[in-house]
């Protein structure tokens, strides 16, 4: 099972052959990173996702350029129309570290789409994001996030998996992804007498043995519905990270 999971992260499947009907949607100064077709909203019409990257020769700055993801849906007249764009979902070329470009694959199916990323060096990581179409709201929402990490030299005993489901993710549309929650990052104080670390942010799951005490300060990486992803440095300069209950924290002002 583990070997299969790891192999999936290495299965690059970029299709850069762009049909004529999609070429007008390529932004100036960009070229195609990937182009995927399929029914993305359940109307039984062939839609598409276009992922762009900046033209190699035009990137003369030290900043890593964004990689726009554009959703194209098939209209009644049979033509494609750009209906959504997100510049923060697809990781940058350098974001994979030593491994290289972290973009792996995008698939369409089940009234939605899934993106996969993989990177790292001696410690490897992978992310899988699943967006599903909600007809009532006429938009795609993040419904599942999977994280995997392992030591490249010993994946069998070091692999950790985190699954974040819709209940914890909250309502994050394709429009909102990457644009919400930034103001909540930073230092937070522990207000509970004791709050435990969790490997998976799911109410009712078993906590780890490690815990924080009232007055401890943590760096909040991300806020979910009931949990906060945090990192903590103790007096011996040792780091711990994981998820703690959000109700046990208050932002340090």
Secondary structure, 3 states (H helix, E strand, C coil): CHHHHHHHHCCCCCCCCCCHHHHCCCCCCEEEEEEEEECCCCCCCCEEEEEEEECHHHCCCCCCCCCCEEEEEECCCCCEEEEEEECCCCCCHHHHHHHCCCEEEEEECCCEEEEEEEEECCEEEEEEEEEEEECCCCEEEEEEEEEEEEECCCHHHHCEEEEEEHHHHCCCECCCCCCCCHHHCEEEEECCCEEECECCCCCCCCCCCCEEECCCEEEEEEECCCEEEEEEECCCCCEEEEEEEHHHEEECC
